[in-house]
Amino acid sequence: MPRRCPVTIRLPPLYALRAFEVAARFGSFTEAAQSLCITQSAISRHVKTLEQQLGCQLFERRGSRLALTDTGRRLAQELKVGFGTIENACIAVTRQRGALRLKAPSTLTMRWLLNTLEAFQLAYPQQRVQLTSAWMDLDAVDFSSEPFDCAILLGDAALAADGHCLKLFDEWLVPVCAPTLLGNQPWDAARLAAAELIHPSRDRRDWRRWLARVGLADAVPWQQGKLFDTLELGISAAAQGHGVSIGDLALVGAELARGTLALPFDAAVRSGDSYYLVWPAHGAAHPVLAQMKDYLLAHLPDVQAQGVRLLD
């Protein structure tokens, strides 16, 4: 008697399922195409192939906006879980021989993390860390779409709501300038108001926070001054004598010790943000992560060593 083969459904092509899942996640064929490094027309064809094979509509146009149908929404949710399971399985297979992939802010990388990780690698030569620095989106990481095992973010504890987080240290804002700009006379509100302010962010929030906390918000025109994209650029401009920048006390210790930066005021203000090490809530943690966490905690910057008043 011939053996009966089990009846199975003919599954759609994997590339079509992946194209749909990414398009559903972004809500845009254009962004999905950019994410997958293919053309927008290819995304459209893959989604059409999937709709034809499943016999249902997955997207609908609402004016200029692309929206999921109810069926599309259910399928997208299931595929997100499915592709996540596949990704975790692949990561688990390669993790034992792979490097820990870490994303971190560029200024933190240059001023503390790079040297600390090099020392970690010397202490533990069998453990490898692949570091990627970022100068945008310092308070966010999407482990489902970005190729990282963990990240260091600048923000508050809520930024790791969907994962695990470990607080490293607080950000303390303090004005810094070149020693040649410091002069022999004490700095006061009038002198700071006459100086060129350097803003390490385009929204000028750091100077606003510091001035408000020390009671100088009405005395110093914080709206003026030079704008930079990163703290690193702002501090470098200050060291070259281009004005007074806000710096992070934890990240300027080397320049203060060498005398390439000086403090016109002896008060540091807590910004309200902190540096956190975060990693995904789902899936097994990378085997290097636990050892690196302990090492980072044992080698944090010492803000107390600068002899500056710390104002909460």
C-alpha positions in Angstrom: 0.0 0.0 0.0 1.6 3.3 -1.0 2.6 5.6 1.8 0.5 8.8 2.0 2.4 12.1 2.1 1.1 14.6 4.7 -0.9 17.5 3.2 1.0 20.7 3.6 0.3 24.3 2.5 2.6 25.8 -0.1 4.4 28.6 1.7 5.0 31.9 0.1 8.6 32.7 -0.8 10.7 33.8 2.2 11.8 37.0 0.4 8.2 38.0 -0.1 7.4 37.4 3.6 10.4 39.4 4.6 9.6 42.3 2.3 6.1 42.5 3.7 7.2 42.3 7.3 9.7 45.1 6.9 7.3 47.2 4.9 4.6 46.7 7.6 7.1 47.7 10.4 8.1 50.9 8.6 4.7 51.7 7.2 6.5 52.6 4.0 7.7 50.8 0.8 10.5 53.4 0.4 11.9 52.9 3.9 11.5 49.1 3.6 13.5 49.2 0.4 16.3 51.2 2.0 16.4 48.9 4.9 16.7 45.8 2.7 19.0 47.5 0.1 16.6 46.8 -2.8 14.3 49.0 -4.9 10.9 50.2 -4.0 9.4 48.5 -7.0 10.9 45.2 -5.8 9.2 45.7 -2.4 5.9 46.4 -4.3 6.3 43.2 -6.4 7.1 41.0 -3.4 4.1 42.3 -1.5 1.9 41.8 -4.6 3.2 38.2 -5.0 2.3 37.5 -1.3 -1.2 39.0 -1.7 -1.8 36.9 -4.8 -0.7 33.7 -3.2 -2.6 34.3 0.0 -5.7 35.6 -1.8 -6.2 38.7 0.3 -5.2 42.3 0.5 -2.5 43.2 3.0 -2.1 47.0 2.5 -4.6 49.7 1.5 -4.1 53.3 0.5 -5.6 56.0 2.7 -4.9 59.2 0.8 -1.1 59.4 0.6 -0.7 57.1 3.6 -0.1 53.3 3.4 -2.0 51.3 6.0 -2.3 47.6 6.9 -5.6 45.8 6.6 -6.8 43.8 9.5 -5.5 40.7 7.8 -2.2 42.4 7.1 -1.8 43.5 10.7 -2.3 40.0 12.0 0.1 38.5 9.5 2.7 41.2 10.3 2.5 40.5 14.0 3.1 36.8 13.5 5.9 37.3 11.0 7.7 39.7 13.4 7.7 36.9 16.0 8.7 34.3 13.5 11.6 36.3 12.0 12.7 37.2 15.5 12.8 33.5 16.4 14.9 32.8 13.3 17.3 35.7 14.1 17.7 34.6 17.7 18.5 31.0 16.5 21.1 32.2 14.1 22.7 34.5 16.7 22.8 31.7 19.2 24.6 29.5 16.8 27.3 32.1 15.9 27.5 33.8 19.3 30.1 31.5 20.9 32.7 32.5 18.3 31.4 36.0 17.5 32.4 39.3 19.0 30.0 41.3 21.2 28.5 44.0 19.1 28.3 47.3 21.0 26.8 50.6 19.9 27.8 53.8 21.8 27.7 57.6 21.5 30.7 59.0 19.7 31.8 61.5 22.4 31.6 58.8 25.1 33.6 56.5 22.9 36.4 58.9 22.3 36.7 60.2 25.8 36.2 57.0 28.0 34.9 53.9 26.3 37.6 53.3 23.7 40.5 53.3 26.2 38.4 51.3 28.7 37.6 48.6 26.1 41.2 48.4 25.0 42.2 47.7 28.6 39.4 45.1 28.8 40.7 43.3 25.7 44.2 43.2 27.2 42.9 41.8 30.5 40.6 39.3 28.6 42.3 38.6 25.2 39.8 35.8 24.4 36.8 38.1 24.7 36.2 40.3 21.6 34.1 43.5 21.4 33.1 45.1 18.1 32.4 48.8 18.8 30.4 51.1 16.6 30.1 54.8 17.5 27.1 56.9 16.7 26.5 60.6 16.8 22.8 60.6 16.3 19.9 59.0 18.2 21.9 58.7 21.4 18.9 57.7 23.4 17.5 54.9 21.1 18.4 51.5 19.7 16.2 49.0 17.9 17.6 45.5 18.5 15.1 44.1 16.0 16.6 46.0 13.1 20.1 47.2 14.2 22.9 44.6 14.3 23.9 45.0 18.0 23.9 42.8 21.0 24.0 45.8 23.4 24.3 49.6 23.4 25.2 52.4 25.7 22.6 55.1 25.5 22.3 58.6 27.0 18.9 59.3 28.6 16.7 58.1 31.5 15.8 54.6 32.7 12.6 54.6 30.6 14.7 54.3 27.4 15.2 50.6 28.2 11.5 49.9 28.8 11.6 46.9 26.4 14.9 45.4 27.6 17.4 45.2 30.4 19.5 48.2 31.5 22.4 48.9 33.8 23.1 52.5 34.9 26.8 53.4 34.4 27.1 57.1 35.5 25.3 60.4 35.5 25.9 63.3 33.1 27.2 66.4 34.9 27.2 69.6 32.9 30.0 72.1 33.6 31.4 75.1 31.6 34.8 74.6 30.0 37.2 76.8 28.1 40.8 77.2 27.1 43.2 78.2 29.9 44.1 81.3 27.8 40.5 82.4 28.0 40.3 81.9 31.7 42.3 85.0 32.7 43.2 86.0 36.2 39.9 87.5 37.3 37.0 85.3 38.6 34.2 84.6 36.2 30.7 86.0 36.9 27.5 86.5 35.1 28.6 89.6 33.2 31.8 88.0 32.0 29.9 84.9 30.9 27.3 87.0 29.1 30.0 88.7 27.1 31.7 85.4 26.2 31.0 83.3 23.1 28.9 80.4 24.1 29.5 77.0 22.4 26.4 74.7 22.3 27.1 71.0 21.8 23.5 70.4 20.7 21.3 72.4 18.3 18.5 72.8 20.8 20.9 74.5 23.3 19.4 72.5 26.1 22.7 71.9 28.0 23.4 75.6 28.6 19.8 76.3 29.4 19.9 73.6 32.1 23.1 74.8 33.6 22.2 78.5 33.7 18.8 77.8 35.2 20.2 75.7 38.0 22.9 78.2 39.0 20.4 81.1 38.7 21.9 82.8 35.7 19.2 82.1 33.1 18.1 85.7 32.9 21.6 87.2 33.0 23.2 85.3 30.1 21.8 85.3 26.6 21.9 81.5 26.0 20.1 81.8 22.7 23.4 83.1 21.1 26.6 81.4 20.3 28.0 78.6 18.1 26.1 75.4 17.4 27.7 72.0 17.1 26.3 68.5 16.5 28.2 66.6 19.3 29.7 67.2 22.7 33.1 66.2 21.3 33.1 69.0 18.7 31.9 71.6 21.3 34.7 70.6 23.8 37.3 70.6 21.0 36.2 74.1 19.9 36.5 75.3 23.5 40.0 73.8 23.9 41.0 75.8 20.8 39.9 79.1 22.4 36.7 79.6 20.4 34.5 80.2 23.4 33.0 78.6 26.5 31.4 75.2 26.0 29.3 73.0 28.2 31.1 69.7 28.9 30.3 66.5 30.7 32.5 66.6 33.9 33.0 62.8 33.6 34.4 63.1 30.1 36.8 66.1 30.4 39.0 64.9 33.2 42.0 64.2 30.9 42.0 67.7 29.5 41.6 69.3 32.9 44.6 67.2 34.2 46.8 68.1 31.2 45.8 71.8 31.5 44.3 72.0 28.0 40.9 72.8 29.4 40.0 75.0 32.4 36.8 75.5 34.5 35.6 79.1 34.6 33.0 78.1 37.2 33.3 75.5 40.0 29.7 74.2 39.8 28.6 71.1 37.8 24.8 70.5 37.3 23.2 67.1 36.9 21.6 67.2 33.5 18.9 64.6 34.3 20.3 62.1 31.8 22.6 59.2 32.5 24.6 56.7 30.5 23.0 53.2 30.5 24.2 49.9 29.1 21.1 48.2 27.6 20.5 44.8 26.0 17.4 43.0 24.6 14.9 41.5 27.0 14.4 38.4 24.7 17.0 35.8 23.8 20.1 34.7 25.6 22.6 37.4 26.5 26.0 37.3 24.7 28.5 35.4 26.8 31.0 38.4 26.8 28.3 40.8 28.1 28.5 39.8 31.8 32.3 40.1 31.9 32.2 43.5 30.1 29.5 44.8 32.4 31.6 44.1 35.5 34.7 45.6 33.9 32.9 48.8 32.9 31.4 49.2 36.4 34.9 48.9 37.9 36.4 51.6 35.7 33.8 54.4 35.7 35.0 58.0 35.5 35.4 59.7 38.9 33.7 63.1 38.9 34.6 63.7 42.5 38.3 63.9 41.6 37.7 67.3 39.9 37.0 69.1 43.1 33.8 70.7 41.6 30.6 71.4 43.5 27.9 68.9 42.3 24.5 70.5 42.1 21.5 68.1 41.7 
